[in-house]
Amino acid sequence: MNVRELLAQCPLFEGTPPSDLDALALSTHVRSVASGETLLSIGAPADHLYILAVGRMRVELEDGTLVNDIGRLEPIGEMSLLSSETRTATVYAVRDSKVLMIGRDALDEIFHSHPSMLLAMSRTIITRLRQNQRAMALAASRRSRCFAVLAATPQIDLRGFAETFAASIDEEKDAQVIDAARVDKALGAGAANARLGEGDREDRLISWLQDIEIHYRHLVYIGGTKAGPWSRRCMRQVDRILILADASMPPEASPAVRELLRSGLRTPVDLILIRPEGAPAGEVLKWRETVDATSHYFLRPGHEADVAHIARSLTGRGIGLVLGGGGARGFAHIGLLRALEEMKINIDVYGGTSMGGFIGALAASGHDSQEILQIIRKTFVDNNSLNDYILPKVSLIRGRKFRRRLKEIFGDQQIEDLRIPFFCVSTNLTRGCAMTHEDGPLGLWIGTSMCVPGIAPPMAYKGDLLVDGAVVNSLPTDIMQDLERGLIIASDVSTEGEVRAPGVEGPDPEVLLRWKSSEKRPSLFSILFRTATLTSGSGVEARAALADLYLHMPVGSVGVFEWKQIDQLVELGYQHAMEKLPELIAQQK
């Protein structure tokens, strides 16, 4: 590695006389940093400036917030060095990397001789401070450009998947598939198997891989099932690792996956379970635990739509749909689903609260808008499943009838078995916090998400009481954002002012009890619902701001328990969605 040449290429040292560069090069050392290895730790002394020569690094704050990615010839640790303070962030490698190390004394000397270099470094610091850290974090998380595919079970067609995946992640056909044979063809036989720390041989390999990464937008590395230098290299050169497994087989890691688990890499792992149409999901959670995956997807052999869904989700080009709670007003969500179908907008993950969770679960289960309408109509209109009233003890209804209906609809289905990812929200009344349900019995958690306090009995769970998710989070866009799948559509059916007493004057505590039958008075149900969700409503504005497309459905004229207005509500949702969805399409272009 020619240190003098690299220093000359670095923007930080632009304009430095050749003689000074020669002197600086003599004081510069080269350090190898393996992927996943920490270069700088919080609290460490600032005694060196680093310049990334080869590879890629990432900056994280103490709370784990991703701040920035560092590319070739960018400085590292310059802020702490100039302020003479300890390091304020952690910097670690996300590729096998090499850095140039320049000690403080050598820098002080050259800054004294050339103040322009100090000015250049100051400009770099100012630029980074001006950047929106949250926006940078989201951009970096969505910037997955390099992927490795490994197999956890035998007889997986990794090449077939890699090529289809590469075509799906880049519409401009700028994605490349990299395997050991391609490396050997470019660099000579056996080059792909260069080991970590193997001197010039490894330098040639990681430099070539970096050049390929710079030239192409996306790379897909093909590893395999066997452990070895090439599989290790694939793991160390990527932003995400995709592990393919046969869902029908018992969860067991292949040698390559076992090596990954021992490596200490920080690279996110995603599990892709091959599951033919109509086949059971298998031991999904056990599989995820076995390969230490952060998420999972299902792949039907020969279904390019499944690969496209995976590609969108992993590159931040997906669409998440958040459906808010609001009783009968949630029927407007069905109209939105109908509009999405007509516009051929694919949803990659569903999330919701209360009625929104119910409708989202039906969509994630594979039902179209017409089927969902039929199910909802039967549940709440034709045969109201919420009318098994009891002598009030903890609630007005027993809830048994509704639970039976949910069992009819969802059976024993588990959330983690859904082909399209889904979550719903409940409120832990005991601890005063939201609970997100991404696995477990689908019908159980949907029912829990809809337990309006006072109306339906709470769900007892590990000694705690769980109720309707709308109590604390009626529009969970924050949860959807944390998934980092891409754009977010939020459908809000909440409204203010539904509990009113028009024409009533003065403090008469019994006026509602004498309400004339010709006038519409607030019902016990609506009063309880409004009371339960009052706090949640105060945070809707902030959660709405997290959505890329926020739909505030025009449903204020309909009460939260007016089930028979289903057709009107569906149509209101459809018309509003058809008006607003073109805004989302424009964002995608």
Protein Blocks (a to p, Z undefined) as FASTA:
>chain_A
ZZklmmmmpmklgoiafklmmmmmmmpccddddehiafbdghiacfbccddfbdcddddd
fkopafbdcdehiaehklmmmnopacfbdcddfbdcddddddfklmmmmmmmmmmlmmmm
mmmmmmmmmpcfklmmmmmmmmcfbdcdddfbghiafklmmmmmmmmmpmnopaccddfk
lmmmmnoghklmpcehiajmlmmmmmmmmmmmmmpmbdcddfbjbgcfklmmmmmmcfbd
cddddfkbccdddfklmmmmmnopabdcdddddddehiaebjmklmmmmnopabdcddde
hiaklmmmmmmmmnopaccdddddehjmlmmmmmmmmmmmmnopacfbdcdehjlmmmmm
mmmnopafklmmmmmmmmmmmmccklcccddfkbmbeolmmmmmmmmmnmmacfklpmbd
cddddddfknopacddfedjfklmmmmmmmcghjaccddeehiacddfklmomblfklmm
mnonaccddddfbdehkaccehiacjdfklmmmgcfkbccddfklmmmmmmmmmmmmmmm
mmmmmpmbdcdddfklpcfklmklmmmmmmmmmmmmmmmmmmmmmmmZZ
